[in-house]
Amino acid sequence: MDLVEKLDHVAFAVKDKEKAAAYLTNVLGAKEVFDMEWGGFRFTSFLLGSGSMLELVYAADPGSFVNRFIAKRGEGVHHLTFKVRDIDEMVAHLRSQGLNPFDINTDNPLWKECYIHPREGLGTIIQYAEFPEDEWIKIWEQSSK
């Protein structure tokens, strides 16, 4: 089975983006490459070493999913994102394994996704995403100019 191509990134829910970014850049040597608003929250992506990706998710709105997560569990790992070859096949595979993918969204050709709840994902939210990596690299390159 070759549905999962790679672990794309680890995302951390944080209250203070600047403080968390300082840790990633000063302590780990990561390079901030992208910052974007998406559906009521922001995420900032960092490259580390030979291409590992880390992400900070944060929001100003106290009622956002990010801040609800932090209030319940504290700051820290929010989700793991696995890049998949085909999201529809992945959803079918997850269901065949007795799992219940949710928030399935295939409307955006640049980012198709679904999630597995922590109770089914080894205690962590698991995100599966199908996306054209070369298109996202172009977006990152344009945003860093």
C-alpha positions as CSV (number, residue, x, y, z in Angstrom):
1,M,0.0,0.0,0.0
2,D,1.4,3.4,-1.0
3,L,-1.2,5.8,0.0
4,V,1.0,7.8,2.5
5,E,3.9,9.6,0.8
6,K,5.5,11.1,3.9
7,L,5.0,12.8,7.2
8,D,4.6,16.4,5.9
9,H,4.7,18.4,9.1
10,V,4.1,18.5,12.9
11,A,1.9,21.4,14.0
12,F,2.0,23.1,17.4
13,A,-0.9,25.0,18.9
14,V,0.5,28.2,20.5
15,K,-0.7,31.3,22.2
16,D,2.3,33.5,21.3
17,K,3.5,33.0,17.8
18,E,6.6,35.2,18.3
19,K,7.8,33.4,21.4
20,A,7.3,30.0,19.7
21,A,8.9,31.2,16.5
22,A,11.9,32.4,18.5
23,Y,12.3,28.9,19.9
24,L,12.1,27.3,16.5
25,T,14.6,29.7,14.9
26,N,17.0,30.3,17.8
27,V,17.1,26.9,19.4
28,L,16.4,24.6,16.5
29,G,17.8,26.7,13.7
30,A,14.5,26.5,11.7
31,K,13.8,29.0,8.9
32,E,10.4,30.7,8.7
33,V,9.2,30.3,5.2
34,F,5.5,31.0,5.2
35,D,2.7,32.7,7.2
36,M,-0.9,32.6,6.2
37,E,-4.4,33.1,7.4
38,W,-6.8,30.2,6.8
39,G,-10.3,29.9,8.0
40,G,-10.1,32.1,11.1
41,F,-6.7,31.1,12.3
42,R,-3.1,31.6,11.2
43,F,-0.3,29.1,10.5
44,T,3.4,29.7,10.1
45,S,5.6,27.1,8.5
46,F,9.2,26.5,9.2
47,L,11.8,24.4,7.4
48,L,14.3,22.5,9.5
49,G,17.4,20.7,8.4
50,S,17.1,18.7,5.2
51,G,13.4,19.5,4.7
52,S,11.5,18.7,7.9
53,M,8.5,21.0,8.4
54,L,7.2,22.4,11.6
55,E,4.1,24.5,11.8
56,L,2.7,26.9,14.4
57,V,-1.1,27.4,14.5
58,Y,-2.6,30.3,16.5
59,A,-5.6,32.6,16.5
60,A,-6.6,35.9,18.0
61,D,-10.2,34.8,18.5
62,P,-10.5,33.2,22.0
63,G,-13.3,31.0,20.6
64,S,-11.2,29.5,17.7
65,F,-10.5,25.8,17.6
66,V,-6.9,26.5,18.4
67,N,-7.6,28.4,21.6
68,R,-10.2,25.8,22.6
69,F,-7.6,23.1,22.1
70,I,-5.1,25.1,24.2
71,A,-7.6,25.7,27.0
72,K,-8.3,22.0,27.2
73,R,-4.9,20.5,26.6
74,G,-2.3,23.3,26.8
75,E,0.1,24.4,24.2
76,G,1.9,21.7,22.3
77,V,1.5,19.3,19.4
78,H,-1.8,19.8,17.8
79,H,-1.6,17.5,14.8
80,L,0.5,15.5,12.5
81,T,0.0,15.9,8.7
82,F,0.6,13.0,6.3
83,K,0.8,13.8,2.6
84,V,-1.2,11.2,0.7
85,R,-1.3,10.3,-3.0
86,D,-5.1,10.3,-3.2
87,I,-7.4,11.6,-0.5
88,D,-10.5,9.7,-1.7
89,E,-8.5,6.4,-1.6
90,M,-7.2,7.4,1.9
91,V,-10.7,8.0,3.2
92,A,-11.9,4.7,1.8
93,H,-8.9,2.9,3.4
94,L,-9.5,4.6,6.8
95,R,-13.1,3.5,6.7
96,S,-12.1,0.0,5.7
97,Q,-10.0,-0.1,8.9
98,G,-13.0,0.9,11.0
99,L,-11.9,4.5,11.5
100,N,-14.1,7.5,11.1
101,P,-12.5,10.3,9.1
102,F,-14.1,13.7,9.6
103,D,-13.9,17.2,8.1
104,I,-13.4,15.7,4.7
105,N,-12.8,18.5,2.3
106,T,-11.9,18.0,-1.4
107,D,-13.2,21.3,-2.8
108,N,-9.7,23.0,-3.1
109,P,-7.4,21.3,-5.6
110,L,-4.4,22.8,-3.8
111,W,-5.4,21.2,-0.5
112,K,-7.7,18.2,0.0
113,E,-7.9,16.9,3.5
114,C,-9.5,14.8,6.2
115,Y,-8.8,14.1,9.9
116,I,-8.8,11.3,12.4
117,H,-9.8,12.1,16.0
118,P,-7.2,11.6,18.7
119,R,-9.1,8.6,20.2
120,E,-8.5,6.9,16.8
121,G,-5.1,8.4,16.1
122,L,-2.8,7.3,19.0
123,G,-3.8,10.3,21.1
124,T,-3.1,12.9,18.4
125,I,-5.2,14.6,15.7
126,I,-4.1,13.1,12.4
127,Q,-4.5,15.1,9.2
128,Y,-4.3,13.5,5.8
129,A,-3.8,15.9,2.9
130,E,-3.5,15.6,-0.8
131,F,-1.7,18.5,-2.4
132,P,0.6,19.4,-5.3
133,E,3.8,20.0,-3.4
134,D,5.4,21.9,-6.3
135,E,2.6,24.5,-6.2
136,W,3.0,25.1,-2.5
137,I,6.7,25.5,-3.0
138,K,6.0,28.3,-5.5
139,I,3.6,30.0,-3.0
140,W,6.4,29.8,-0.3
141,E,9.0,31.2,-2.7
142,Q,6.7,34.1,-3.7
143,S,5.8,34.9,-0.1
144,S,9.5,35.1,0.9
145,K,10.3,37.8,-1.7
